C-alpha cells in the first residue's frame, strides 16, 4: 500500500487490523462506519467522517421503521450535527476525500474537538456507557421519533 505525502512523493503504508485503539491513539482523522465505533472514535478525540452505504431496499425499510435524524451515536447523543454523515449516495470517494481533508484543517479540528468535549461532559466519566444507552432509549422512545 502506498500513500502520497505532501510533496507528491510516495510513502509506504501498512494495513493494520485488530488494533483499533492503538490506531485511534495516533490518528489525525478517521473514516468510520456507523455504529459504536463512532462514539469510540469521538472519545479518542479523533475528528471523523461517518459513512454508511448498504442495500438500498434494506436502508429504505430501516428508515421507515426507525425515524431518527442521524445515524452516528455522536450526533444522536448531542442531538445535533457534530460529525459529517455520508449516507448511501452521498458516500462517494470524492466526498470522503473532501471531508477528510477538511478535518485536517486546524480550525475545523478545534471545532470538532470542542464538540467532543461537550459529548464527554454529557456522558461523564464513570458509567458513560450506561448513560449513553439510557439517552438512546429515551430518544428512540419519544413519540415523534
C-alpha positions in Angstrom: 0.0 0.0 0.0 1.3 3.5 -0.9 0.2 7.0 0.2 1.2 10.3 -1.4 2.9 12.7 1.0 2.5 16.5 0.9 5.3 16.9 -1.7 3.8 14.3 -4.0 6.3 11.6 -3.2 5.3 8.1 -2.1 5.3 6.8 1.4 4.9 3.2 2.5 1.6 2.5 4.4 0.8 -0.6 6.4 -2.6 -2.2 6.6 -3.4 -2.9 10.3 -6.3 -4.9 11.6 -7.5 -5.7 15.1 -5.6 -2.7 16.6 -8.4 -0.1 16.7 -7.4 1.7 19.9 -3.7 1.8 19.0 -4.6 3.3 15.6 -7.0 5.8 17.1 -4.5 7.0 19.6 -2.2 8.1 16.7 -4.9 9.2 14.1 -5.4 12.8 13.0 -8.7 12.0 11.3 -10.8 8.8 10.7 -13.4 7.4 8.3 -15.8 5.3 10.4 -18.7 3.2 9.6 -21.8 3.8 11.6 -22.1 2.0 15.0 -20.4 2.1 18.4 -17.1 2.9 16.6 -18.3 6.5 16.0 -18.6 7.0 19.8 -15.3 5.3 20.4 -13.5 7.5 17.9 -15.0 10.6 19.5 -13.8 9.5 22.9 -10.3 9.3 21.5 -10.8 12.9 20.3 -10.2 11.9 16.6 -12.2 14.0 14.1 -14.2 11.7 12.0 -16.4 11.3 8.9 -19.2 8.7 9.4 -20.2 6.6 6.4 -22.9 4.1 5.7 -23.7 2.5 2.4 -25.8 -0.6 2.2 -28.6 -2.3 0.2 -30.9 0.5 -0.9 -34.1 -1.5 -0.2 -32.9 -2.5 3.3 -31.9 1.1 4.0 -35.3 2.4 2.9 -37.1 -0.1 5.1 -34.9 0.7 8.1 -35.5 4.5 7.6 -39.3 3.9 7.7 -39.1 1.7 10.8 -36.7 3.9 12.8 -37.2 7.6 12.3 -34.1 9.3 13.6 -32.3 12.4 12.3 -28.8 10.9 12.5 -27.1 7.6 12.3 -24.0 8.2 14.4 -24.1 8.0 18.1 -22.1 11.2 18.4 -24.8 13.2 16.6 -27.6 11.3 18.3 -26.4 11.8 21.8 -25.9 15.6 21.4 -28.9 15.8 19.1 -27.1 18.0 16.5 -24.7 17.5 13.6 -21.2 17.2 15.1 -19.6 14.8 12.6 -20.4 14.6 8.9 -22.6 11.7 7.9 -22.2 10.4 4.3 -25.2 8.1 3.8 -26.0 6.0 0.7 -25.5 8.0 -2.5 -23.6 10.8 -0.5 -20.9 8.2 0.4 -18.6 8.7 -2.6 -14.8 8.7 -2.8 -14.8 12.3 -3.7 -17.0 13.4 -0.7 -15.0 11.1 1.7 -11.7 12.7 0.5 -13.1 16.2 0.7 -14.5 15.7 4.2 -11.3 14.1 5.5 -9.2 16.9 4.0 -11.5 19.4 5.8 -10.9 17.6 9.1 -7.1 18.2 8.7 -7.6 21.9 8.8 -6.6 23.1 12.3 -9.7 25.3 12.8 -12.1 22.5 11.8 -10.3 20.1 14.1 -10.6 22.5 17.0 -14.4 22.8 16.4 -14.9 19.1 16.4 -12.7 18.6 19.5 -14.7 21.3 21.3 -17.9 19.4 20.4 -16.3 16.2 21.6 -15.6 17.9 24.9 -19.3 18.6 25.2 -20.0 15.0 24.4 -17.7 13.7 27.0 -19.2 16.1 29.6 -22.7 14.9 28.7 -21.7 11.3 29.1 -19.5 11.9 32.1 -16.6 9.6 33.1 -17.7 6.6 35.2 -20.8 4.8 33.8 -20.7 6.6 30.5 -21.8 3.5 28.5 -25.0 3.2 30.7 -25.8 6.9 30.3 -25.3 6.7 26.5 -27.6 3.7 26.4 -30.3 5.4 28.5 -30.0 8.5 26.3 -30.6 6.4 23.2 -33.5 4.5 24.7 -35.1 7.8 25.8 -34.6 9.3 22.3 -36.0 6.3 20.5 -38.9 6.1 22.9 -40.1 9.7 22.1 -43.5 9.7 20.3 -42.0 11.9 17.5 -39.1 9.6 16.8 
